């Protein structure tokens, strides 16, 4: 009984968040979609993308790991640290799509970025896009969470179309 009680209390303290084998939390998915909002500080994983938002300084680190064949011989990691001087403010969130290959990054104020991971052969590169240069439309779930008047600014900025 002495061993079971601390274990049970630990489960209660953990709450509803789940942690995978890497120690990174998994966030809740958007219903009917493979997308997820990330709104908690700490380390989280979406697909092969790892994000960490530091509660002390609000800095973001985002990494993508690519493994081809034998993971010990063919893995690459690409990391971006607080792109564009990003800092988490009240209301910040990340919105991951396509198993973390696209991550919308909102600071809670006047900054929205899109991080896109693209693989060219064996090399994975990160493309960072800012307001006015998004190659895809801003998803409705992201627009709905942006604070006014920034939401109106994003809607009126349009998107850059690939072509």
N, CA and C atoms as an extended XYZ file, in Angstrom:
489
Properties=species:S:1:pos:R:3:atomname:S:1:resname:S:1:resid:I:1 pbc="F F F"
N         0.820       -1.193        0.000 N   UNK     1
C         0.000        0.000        0.000 CA  UNK     1
C         0.867        1.262        0.000 C   UNK     1
N         2.014        1.222        0.684 N   UNK     2
C         2.881        2.394        0.748 CA  UNK     2
C         3.438        2.751       -0.626 C   UNK     2
N         3.682        1.762       -1.488 N   UNK     3
C         4.217        2.018       -2.821 CA  UNK     3
C         3.121        2.496       -3.759 C   UNK     3
N         1.943        1.949       -3.645 N   UNK     4
C         0.848        2.286       -4.550 CA  UNK     4
C         0.359        3.709       -4.325 C   UNK     4
N         0.231        4.155       -3.088 N   UNK     5
C        -0.306        5.479       -2.792 CA  UNK     5
C         0.534        6.596       -3.419 C   UNK     5
N         1.869        6.629       -3.258 N   UNK     6
C         2.649        7.697       -3.914 CA  UNK     6
C         2.525        7.639       -5.438 C   UNK     6
N         2.472        6.424       -5.997 N   UNK     7
C         2.327        6.292       -7.445 CA  UNK     7
C         0.990        6.884       -7.892 C   UNK     7
N        -0.088        6.556       -7.180 N   UNK     8
C        -1.415        7.069       -7.498 CA  UNK     8
C        -1.461        8.593       -7.352 C   UNK     8
N        -0.863        9.131       -6.300 N   UNK     9
C        -0.827       10.581       -6.105 CA  UNK     9
C        -0.037       11.261       -7.219 C   UNK     9
N         1.005       10.611       -7.683 N   UNK    10
C         1.790       11.139       -8.802 CA  UNK    10
C         0.965       11.209      -10.065 C   UNK    10
N         0.145       10.188      -10.304 N   UNK    11
C        -0.736       10.212      -11.466 CA  UNK    11
C        -1.750       11.345      -11.372 C   UNK    11
N        -2.292       11.557      -10.187 N   UNK    12
C        -3.238       12.652       -9.996 CA  UNK    12
C        -2.572       14.002      -10.240 C   UNK    12
N        -1.353       14.167       -9.760 N   UNK    13
C        -0.631       15.427       -9.919 CA  UNK    13
C        -0.304       15.697      -11.383 C   UNK    13
N        -0.124       14.639      -12.162 N   UNK    14
C         0.213       14.805      -13.575 CA  UNK    14
C        -0.947       15.392      -14.369 C   UNK    14
N        -2.160       15.224      -13.902 N   UNK    15
C        -3.318       15.793      -14.585 CA  UNK    15
C        -3.569       15.135      -15.918 C   UNK    15
N        -4.070       15.929      -16.875 N   UNK    16
C        -4.489       15.390      -18.160 CA  UNK    16
C        -3.403       15.420      -19.219 C   UNK    16
N        -2.297       16.096      -18.980 N   UNK    17
C        -1.275       16.134      -20.011 CA  UNK    17
C        -0.581       14.791      -20.082 C   UNK    17
N        -0.197       14.405      -21.279 N   UNK    18
C         0.501       13.137      -21.441 CA  UNK    18
C         1.931       13.419      -21.869 C   UNK    18
N         2.812       12.530      -21.516 N   UNK    19
C         4.209       12.675      -21.869 CA  UNK    19
C         4.637       11.438      -22.620 C   UNK    19
N         5.359       11.632      -23.736 N   UNK    20
C         5.803       10.465      -24.486 CA  UNK    20
C         7.157       10.000      -23.971 C   UNK    20
N         7.712        8.979      -24.613 N   UNK    21
C         8.963        8.398      -24.143 CA  UNK    21
C        10.129        9.361      -24.166 C   UNK    21
N        10.079       10.398      -24.988 N   UNK    22
C        11.158       11.381      -25.053 CA  UNK    22
C        11.067       12.385      -23.917 C   UNK    22
N         9.995       12.321      -23.108 N   UNK    23
C         9.813       13.279      -22.034 CA  UNK    23
C         9.114       14.541      -22.485 C   UNK    23
N         8.723       14.613      -23.741 N   UNK    24
C         8.035       15.795      -24.261 CA  UNK    24
C         6.531       15.597      -24.162 C   UNK    24
N         5.834       16.648      -23.764 N   UNK    25
C         4.374       16.575      -23.637 CA  UNK    25
C         3.722       16.536      -25.007 C   UNK    25
N         2.578       15.898      -25.075 N   UNK    26
C         1.755       15.887      -26.277 CA  UNK    26
C         0.559       16.790      -26.004 C   UNK    26
N         0.219       17.677      -26.917 N   UNK    27
C        -0.897       18.599      -26.731 CA  UNK    27
C        -2.162       18.047      -27.358 C   UNK    27
N        -3.276       18.644      -26.986 N   UNK    28
C        -4.569       18.212      -27.503 CA  UNK    28
C        -4.713       18.564      -28.973 C   UNK    28
N        -5.336       17.666      -29.721 N   UNK    29
C        -5.574       17.877      -31.146 CA  UNK    29
C        -6.854       18.662      -31.362 C   UNK    29
N        -6.919       19.321      -32.511 N   UNK    30
C        -8.135       19.995      -32.926 CA  UNK    30
C        -9.053       18.909      -33.477 C   UNK    30
N       -10.325       18.929      -33.105 N   UNK    31
C       -11.274       17.895      -33.511 CA  UNK    31
C       -11.315       17.751      -35.032 C   UNK    31
N       -11.225       16.495      -35.503 N   UNK    32
C       -11.323       16.203      -36.924 CA  UNK    32
C       -10.111       16.625      -37.723 C   UNK    32
N        -8.994       16.849      -37.081 N   UNK    33
C        -7.816       17.363      -37.761 CA  UNK    33
C        -6.580       16.756      -37.110 C   UNK    33
N        -5.460       16.811      -37.819 N   UNK    34
C        -4.193       16.349      -37.253 CA  UNK    34
C        -3.412       17.518      -36.658 C   UNK    34
N        -4.036       18.665      -36.551 N   UNK    35
C        -3.390       19.862      -36.026 CA  UNK    35
C        -3.515       19.909      -34.517 C   UNK    35
N        -2.604       20.630      -33.867 N   UNK    36
C        -2.674       20.770      -32.422 CA  UNK    36
C        -2.230       22.148      -31.977 C   UNK    36
N        -2.901       22.634      -30.948 N   UNK    37
C        -2.483       23.858      -30.278 CA  UNK    37
C        -1.528       23.489      -29.162 C   UNK    37
N        -0.512       24.308      -28.983 N   UNK    38
C         0.416       24.163      -27.872 CA  UNK    38
C         0.331       25.472      -27.099 C   UNK    38
N        -0.042       25.368      -25.824 N   UNK    39
C        -0.238       26.565      -25.006 CA  UNK    39
C         0.441       26.446      -23.652 C   UNK    39
N         1.243       25.402      -23.461 N   UNK    40
C         1.928       25.193      -22.188 CA  UNK    40
C         3.427       25.408      -22.345 C   UNK    40
N         4.027       25.983      -21.327 N   UNK    41
C         5.480       26.116      -21.308 CA  UNK    41
C         6.092       24.734      -21.157 C   UNK    41
N         7.328       24.588      -21.591 N   UNK    42
C         8.038       23.325      -21.462 CA  UNK    42
C         8.291       22.687      -22.819 C   UNK    42
N         8.693       21.428      -22.792 N   UNK    43
C         9.050       20.681      -23.990 CA  UNK    43
C         7.848       19.901      -24.508 C   UNK    43
N         7.630       19.981      -25.817 N   UNK    44
C         6.533       19.251      -26.431 CA  UNK    44
C         6.974       18.719      -27.782 C   UNK    44
N         6.329       17.628      -28.197 N   UNK    45
C         6.679       16.994      -29.464 CA  UNK    45
C         5.429       16.845      -30.324 C   UNK    45
N         5.588       17.169      -31.618 N   UNK    46
C         4.554       16.934      -32.614 CA  UNK    46
C         5.248       16.292      -33.805 C   UNK    46
N         4.976       15.011      -34.046 N   UNK    47
C         5.668       14.293      -35.111 CA  UNK    47
C         7.165       14.288      -34.829 C   UNK    47
N         7.959       14.731      -35.793 N   UNK    48
C         9.413       14.806      -35.630 CA  UNK    48
C         9.876       16.205      -35.238 C   UNK    48
N         8.934       17.046      -34.833 N   UNK    49
C         9.250       18.414      -34.428 CA  UNK    49
C         9.139       18.538      -32.916 C   UNK    49
N        10.140       19.142      -32.316 N   UNK    50
C        10.183       19.369      -30.873 CA  UNK    50
C        10.152       20.867      -30.637 C   UNK    50
N         9.285       21.315      -29.734 N   UNK    51
C         9.224       22.730      -29.384 CA  UNK    51
C         9.407       22.872      -27.890 C   UNK    51
N        10.047       23.937      -27.506 N   UNK    52
C        10.246       24.233      -26.102 CA  UNK    52
C        10.050       25.724      -25.900 C   UNK    52
N         9.137       26.081      -24.990 N   UNK    53
C         8.929       27.484      -24.642 CA  UNK    53
C         9.327       27.617      -23.180 C   UNK    53
N        10.343       28.425      -22.936 N   UNK    54
C        10.908       28.594      -21.602 CA  UNK    54
C        10.039       29.547      -20.784 C   UNK    54
N         9.569       29.080      -19.635 N   UNK    55
C         8.693       29.918      -18.805 CA  UNK    55
C         9.439       31.079      -18.157 C   UNK    55
N        10.748       30.956      -17.974 N   UNK    56
C        11.518       32.014      -17.319 CA  UNK    56
C        11.734       33.228      -18.221 C   UNK    56
N        12.088       32.989      -19.487 N   UNK    57
C        12.393       34.123      -20.371 CA  UNK    57
C        11.480       34.213      -21.593 C   UNK    57
N        10.573       33.242      -21.763 N   UNK    58
C         9.633       33.279      -22.878 CA  UNK    58
C        10.224       32.925      -24.223 C   UNK    58
N        11.467       32.432      -24.247 N   UNK    59
C        12.111       32.091      -25.516 CA  UNK    59
C        11.604       30.755      -26.053 C   UNK    59
N        11.602       30.656      -27.379 N   UNK    60
C        11.154       29.469      -28.089 CA  UNK    60
C        12.337       28.787      -28.753 C   UNK    60
N        12.389       27.476      -28.644 N   UNK    61
C        13.330       26.675      -29.417 CA  UNK    61
C        12.500       25.657      -30.171 C   UNK    61
N        12.726       25.569      -31.471 N   UNK    62
C        11.990       24.620      -32.300 CA  UNK    62
C        13.000       23.807      -33.101 C   UNK    62
N        12.869       22.482      -33.045 N   UNK    63
C        13.813       21.585      -33.708 CA  UNK    63
C        13.051       20.541      -34.499 C   UNK    63
N        13.659       20.085      -35.563 N   UNK    64
C        13.072       19.028      -36.379 CA  UNK    64
C        14.142       17.968      -36.600 C   UNK    64
N        13.781       16.716      -36.339 N   UNK    65
C        14.719       15.606      -36.499 CA  UNK    65
C        14.267       14.772      -37.684 C   UNK    65
N        15.191       14.488      -38.586 N   UNK    66
C        14.912       13.646      -39.739 CA  UNK    66
C        15.779       12.410      -39.652 C   UNK    66
N        15.144       11.244      -39.775 N   UNK    67
C        15.905        9.997      -39.737 CA  UNK    67
C        15.645        9.207      -41.008 C   UNK    67
N        16.701        8.861      -41.693 N   UNK    68
C        16.625        8.035      -42.894 CA  UNK    68
C        17.431        6.772      -42.639 C   UNK    68
N        16.817        5.618      -42.818 N   UNK    69
C        17.536        4.361      -42.629 CA  UNK    69
C        17.903        4.143      -41.177 C   UNK    69
N        19.139        3.829      -40.920 N   UNK    70
C        19.644        3.574      -39.570 CA  UNK    70
C        19.756        4.894      -38.821 C   UNK    70
N        18.933        5.100      -37.757 N   UNK    71
C        18.953        6.381      -37.034 CA  UNK    71
C        20.317        6.759      -36.475 C   UNK    71
N        21.152        5.774      -36.152 N   UNK    72
C        22.472        6.076      -35.602 CA  UNK    72
C        23.386        6.693      -36.652 C   UNK    72
N        23.113        6.447      -37.931 N   UNK    73
C        23.997        6.917      -38.990 CA  UNK    73
C        23.401        8.050      -39.822 C   UNK    73
N        22.066        8.129      -39.915 N   UNK    74
C        21.451        9.061      -40.844 CA  UNK    74
C        20.386        9.923      -40.182 C   UNK    74
N        20.750       10.705      -39.217 N   UNK    75
C        19.773       11.617      -38.628 CA  UNK    75
C        20.327       13.034      -38.661 C   UNK    75
N        19.448       13.969      -38.903 N   UNK    76
C        19.842       15.373      -38.889 CA  UNK    76
C        18.876       16.139      -38.002 C   UNK    76
N        19.377       17.155      -37.372 N   UNK    77
C        18.549       18.023      -36.542 CA  UNK    77
C        18.755       19.452      -36.998 C   UNK    77
N        17.666       20.154      -37.211 N   UNK    78
C        17.714       21.564      -37.554 CA  UNK    78
C        16.990       22.312      -36.448 C   UNK    78
N        17.603       23.369      -35.928 N   UNK    79
C        17.034       24.093      -34.791 CA  UNK    79
C        16.976       25.585      -35.063 C   UNK    79
N        15.878       26.199      -34.634 N   UNK    80
C        15.753       27.657      -34.638 CA  UNK    80
C        15.486       28.087      -33.212 C   UNK    80
N        16.159       29.124      -32.771 N   UNK    81
C        15.984       29.606      -31.408 CA  UNK    81
C        15.387       30.993      -31.415 C   UNK    81
N        14.226       31.152      -30.788 N   UNK    82
C        13.487       32.411      -30.718 CA  UNK    82
C        13.592       33.215      -32.016 C   UNK    82
N        13.000       32.681      -33.111 N   UNK    83
C        13.074       33.370      -34.393 CA  UNK    83
C        12.490       34.778      -34.303 C   UNK    83
N        13.183       35.716      -34.918 N   UNK    84
C        12.714       37.103      -34.937 CA  UNK    84
C        12.608       37.735      -33.562 C   UNK    84
N        13.379       37.224      -32.581 N   UNK    85
C        13.321       37.772      -31.228 CA  UNK    85
C        12.036       37.408      -30.490 C   UNK    85
N        11.376       36.349      -30.932 N   UNK    86
C        10.087       35.923      -30.369 CA  UNK    86
C        10.180       35.692      -28.867 C   UNK    86
N         9.183       36.202      -28.147 N   UNK    87
C         9.052       35.968      -26.702 CA  UNK    87
C         7.585       35.727      -26.397 C   UNK    87
N         7.295       34.737      -25.590 N   UNK    88
C         5.921       34.433      -25.199 CA  UNK    88
C         5.368       35.536      -24.305 C   UNK    88
N         4.203       36.048      -24.694 N   UNK    89
C         3.472       37.025      -23.888 CA  UNK    89
C         2.129       36.386      -23.527 C   UNK    89
N         1.362       37.035      -22.696 N   UNK    90
C         0.052       36.497      -22.335 CA  UNK    90
C        -0.764       36.230      -23.606 C   UNK    90
N        -1.311       35.023      -23.728 N   UNK    91
C        -2.115       34.647      -24.885 CA  UNK    91
C        -1.327       33.983      -26.007 C   UNK    91
N        -0.039       33.701      -25.804 N   UNK    92
C         0.782       33.077      -26.843 CA  UNK    92
C         0.256       31.667      -27.136 C   UNK    92
N         0.569       31.186      -28.344 N   UNK    93
C         0.292       29.790      -28.677 CA  UNK    93
C         1.095       29.390      -29.906 C   UNK    93
N         1.231       28.094      -30.071 N   UNK    94
C         1.781       27.500      -31.280 CA  UNK    94
C         0.684       26.615      -31.854 C   UNK    94
N         0.606       26.526      -33.168 N   UNK    95
C        -0.376       25.678      -33.825 CA  UNK    95
C         0.378       24.825      -34.824 C   UNK    95
N         0.489       23.534      -34.520 N   UNK    96
C         1.261       22.615      -35.351 CA  UNK    96
C         0.344       21.886      -36.324 C   UNK    96
N         0.790       21.799      -37.573 N   UNK    97
C         0.055       21.093      -38.620 CA  UNK    97
C         0.987       20.105      -39.306 C   UNK    97
N         0.391       19.145      -39.991 N   UNK    98
C         1.157       18.207      -40.815 CA  UNK    98
C         2.281       17.553      -40.010 C   UNK    98
N         1.912       17.027      -38.842 N   UNK    99
C         2.853       16.361      -37.929 CA  UNK    99
C         4.053       17.241      -37.573 C   UNK    99
N         3.805       18.532      -37.426 N   UNK   100
C         4.854       19.459      -37.011 CA  UNK   100
C         5.681       20.027      -38.140 C   UNK   100
N         5.364       19.685      -39.384 N   UNK   101
C         6.125       20.246      -40.506 CA  UNK   101
C         5.798       21.721      -40.720 C   UNK   101
N         4.609       22.143      -40.255 N   UNK   102
C         4.227       23.560      -40.258 CA  UNK   102
C         3.846       23.925      -38.833 C   UNK   102
N         4.432       24.992      -38.323 N   UNK   103
C         4.087       25.462      -36.981 CA  UNK   103
C         3.839       26.966      -37.050 C   UNK   103
N         2.595       27.365      -36.716 N   UNK   104
C         2.227       28.771      -36.607 CA  UNK   104
C         2.611       29.225      -35.204 C   UNK   104
N         3.316       30.345      -35.095 N   UNK   105
C         3.906       30.796      -33.839 CA  UNK   105
C         3.375       32.199      -33.524 C   UNK   105
N         2.533       32.303      -32.505 N   UNK   106
C         1.952       33.588      -32.114 CA  UNK   106
C         2.470       33.967      -30.739 C   UNK   106
N         2.974       35.186      -30.610 N   UNK   107
C         3.590       35.613      -29.350 CA  UNK   107
C         2.599       36.160      -28.329 C   UNK   107
N         1.319       36.273      -28.697 N   UNK   108
C         0.320       36.834      -27.790 CA  UNK   108
C         0.119       38.324      -28.000 C   UNK   108
N         0.858       38.901      -28.933 N   UNK   109
C         0.760       40.340      -29.189 CA  UNK   109
C         0.635       40.644      -30.666 C   UNK   109
N         1.734       41.103      -31.256 N   UNK   110
C         1.723       41.580      -32.640 CA  UNK   110
C         2.662       40.800      -33.551 C   UNK   110
N         2.928       39.539      -33.242 N   UNK   111
C         3.828       38.750      -34.082 CA  UNK   111
C         3.238       37.380      -34.362 C   UNK   111
N         3.125       37.056      -35.652 N   UNK   112
C         2.713       35.726      -36.096 CA  UNK   112
C         3.732       35.270      -37.117 C   UNK   112
N         4.318       34.114      -36.869 N   UNK   113
C         5.312       33.533      -37.760 CA  UNK   113
C         4.845       32.152      -38.201 C   UNK   113
N         5.367       31.687      -39.325 N   UNK   114
C         5.127       30.332      -39.793 CA  UNK   114
C         6.470       29.669      -40.012 C   UNK   114
N         6.702       28.586      -39.291 N   UNK   115
C         7.905       27.777      -39.461 CA  UNK   115
C         7.529       26.573      -40.314 C   UNK   115
N         8.229       26.392      -41.429 N   UNK   116
C         7.970       25.256      -42.318 CA  UNK   116
C         9.249       24.464      -42.508 C   UNK   116
N         9.154       23.154      -42.299 N   UNK   117
C        10.294       22.255      -42.477 CA  UNK   117
C        10.175       21.604      -43.840 C   UNK   117
N        11.201       21.753      -44.653 N   UNK   118
C        11.213       21.155      -45.986 CA  UNK   118
C        12.437       20.264      -46.122 C   UNK   118
N        12.227       19.080      -46.691 N   UNK   119
C        13.328       18.140      -46.895 CA  UNK   119
C        13.710       18.136      -48.363 C   UNK   119
N        14.977       18.402      -48.620 N   UNK   120
C        15.542       18.344      -49.974 CA  UNK   120
C        16.575       17.231      -49.981 C   UNK   120
N        16.173       16.055      -50.460 N   UNK   121
C        17.074       14.900      -50.417 CA  UNK   121
C        17.253       14.448      -48.985 C   UNK   121
N        18.476       14.517      -48.478 N   UNK   122
C        18.750       14.108      -47.097 CA  UNK   122
C        18.834       15.297      -46.154 C   UNK   122
N        18.685       16.495      -46.683 N   UNK   123
C        18.825       17.705      -45.873 CA  UNK   123
C        17.461       18.319      -45.544 C   UNK   123
N        17.249       18.654      -44.286 N   UNK   124
C        16.021       19.323      -43.860 CA  UNK   124
C        16.347       20.768      -43.537 C   UNK   124
N        15.554       21.673      -44.098 N   UNK   125
C        15.772       23.099      -43.872 CA  UNK   125
C        14.517       23.730      -43.310 C   UNK   125
N        14.709       24.766      -42.510 N   UNK   126
C        13.595       25.504      -41.941 CA  UNK   126
C        13.403       26.793      -42.707 C   UNK   126
N        12.171       27.042      -43.120 N   UNK   127
C        11.808       28.318      -43.731 CA  UNK   127
C        10.947       29.059      -42.721 C   UNK   127
N        11.283       30.282      -42.431 N   UNK   128
C        10.515       31.094      -41.498 CA  UNK   128
C         9.854       32.220      -42.285 C   UNK   128
N         8.537       32.343      -42.125 N   UNK   129
C         7.770       33.367      -42.833 CA  UNK   129
C         7.091       34.273      -41.822 C   UNK   129
N         7.041       35.561      -42.147 N   UNK   130
C         6.370       36.530      -41.295 CA  UNK   130
C         5.136       37.094      -41.971 C   UNK   130
N         4.456       37.952      -41.259 N   UNK   131
C         3.219       38.565      -41.742 CA  UNK   131
C         3.437       39.204      -43.114 C   UNK   131
N         2.562       38.882      -44.051 N   UNK   132
C         2.656       39.414      -45.403 CA  UNK   132
C         3.432       38.519      -46.347 C   UNK   132
N         4.101       37.490      -45.832 N   UNK   133
C         4.866       36.605      -46.716 CA  UNK   133
C         4.521       35.129      -46.508 C   UNK   133
N         3.368       34.863      -45.918 N   UNK   134
C         2.977       33.467      -45.715 CA  UNK   134
C         2.673       32.817      -47.063 C   UNK   134
N         3.254       31.650      -47.341 N   UNK   135
C         2.999       30.971      -48.614 CA  UNK   135
C         1.657       30.227      -48.633 C   UNK   135
N         1.005       30.141      -47.495 N   UNK   136
C        -0.304       29.489      -47.375 CA  UNK   136
C        -1.206       30.387      -46.541 C   UNK   136
N        -2.507       30.142      -46.657 N   UNK   137
C        -3.466       30.931      -45.883 CA  UNK   137
C        -3.354       30.607      -44.401 C   UNK   137
N        -3.573       31.599      -43.561 N   UNK   138
C        -3.578       31.399      -42.114 CA  UNK   138
C        -4.831       30.581      -41.772 C   UNK   138
N        -4.674       29.445      -41.081 N   UNK   139
C        -5.822       28.598      -40.761 CA  UNK   139
C        -6.832       29.307      -39.849 C   UNK   139
N        -8.110       28.992      -40.040 N   UNK   140
C        -9.176       29.586      -39.223 CA  UNK   140
C        -8.941       29.414      -37.723 C   UNK   140
N        -8.526       28.212      -37.247 N   UNK   141
C        -8.308       28.092      -35.800 CA  UNK   141
C        -7.263       29.079      -35.272 C   UNK   141
N        -6.262       29.414      -36.096 N   UNK   142
C        -5.250       30.396      -35.700 CA  UNK   142
C        -5.872       31.790      -35.689 C   UNK   142
N        -6.543       32.149      -36.777 N   UNK   143
C        -7.181       33.471      -36.848 CA  UNK   143
C        -8.130       33.696      -35.680 C   UNK   143
N        -8.893       32.668      -35.330 N   UNK   144
C        -9.879       32.796      -34.256 CA  UNK   144
C        -9.256       33.061      -32.894 C   UNK   144
N        -7.995       32.662      -32.702 N   UNK   145
C        -7.340       32.858      -31.399 CA  UNK   145
C        -6.515       34.134      -31.314 C   UNK   145
N        -6.293       34.804      -32.437 N   UNK   146
C        -5.498       36.038      -32.417 CA  UNK   146
C        -6.287       37.146      -31.733 C   UNK   146
N        -5.564       38.009      -31.025 N   UNK   147
C        -6.196       39.147      -30.352 CA  UNK   147
C        -6.471       40.258      -31.365 C   UNK   147
N        -7.570       40.979      -31.139 N   UNK   148
C        -7.856       42.182      -31.937 CA  UNK   148
C        -7.004       43.315      -31.387 C   UNK   148
N        -6.531       44.240      -32.158 N   UNK   149
C        -6.766       44.454      -33.578 CA  UNK   149
C        -5.809       43.682      -34.480 C   UNK   149
N        -4.927       42.871      -33.888 N   UNK   150
C        -3.950       42.132      -34.697 CA  UNK   150
C        -4.640       41.164      -35.654 C   UNK   150
N        -5.734       40.547      -35.239 N   UNK   151
C        -6.458       39.609      -36.106 CA  UNK   151
C        -6.874       40.308      -37.409 C   UNK   151
N        -7.398       41.506      -37.301 N   UNK   152
C        -7.814       42.262      -38.493 CA  UNK   152
C        -6.621       42.581      -39.385 C   UNK   152
N        -5.507       42.891      -38.768 N   UNK   153
C        -4.277       43.185      -39.516 CA  UNK   153
C        -3.829       41.952      -40.307 C   UNK   153
N        -3.896       40.778      -39.681 N   UNK   154
C        -3.505       39.533      -40.352 CA  UNK   154
C        -4.459       39.244      -41.506 C   UNK   154
N        -5.755       39.398      -41.278 N   UNK   155
C        -6.744       39.141      -42.332 CA  UNK   155
C        -6.541       40.064      -43.528 C   UNK   155
N        -6.183       41.302      -43.280 N   UNK   156
C        -6.027       42.263      -44.379 CA  UNK   156
C        -4.662       42.176      -45.062 C   UNK   156
N        -3.707       41.457      -44.458 N   UNK   157
C        -2.356       41.391      -45.032 CA  UNK   157
C        -2.276       40.500      -46.248 C   UNK   157
N        -3.233       39.576      -46.406 N   UNK   158
C        -3.197       38.649      -47.543 CA  UNK   158
C        -2.077       37.640      -47.359 C   UNK   158
N        -1.940       36.761      -48.330 N   UNK   159
C        -0.883       35.748      -48.285 CA  UNK   159
C        -0.161       35.730      -49.608 C   UNK   159
N         1.098       35.411      -49.545 N   UNK   160
C         1.898       35.257      -50.747 CA  UNK   160
C         1.561       33.901      -51.343 C   UNK   160
N         1.282       33.848      -52.601 N   UNK   161
C         0.940       32.582      -53.266 CA  UNK   161
C         2.163       32.017      -53.971 C   UNK   161
N         2.351       30.714      -53.815 N   UNK   162
C         3.443       30.058      -54.526 CA  UNK   162
C         3.047       29.919      -55.971 C   UNK   162
N         4.022       29.986      -56.836 N   UNK   163
C         3.638       29.783      -58.224 CA  UNK   163
C         4.694       30.154      -59.103 C   UNK   163
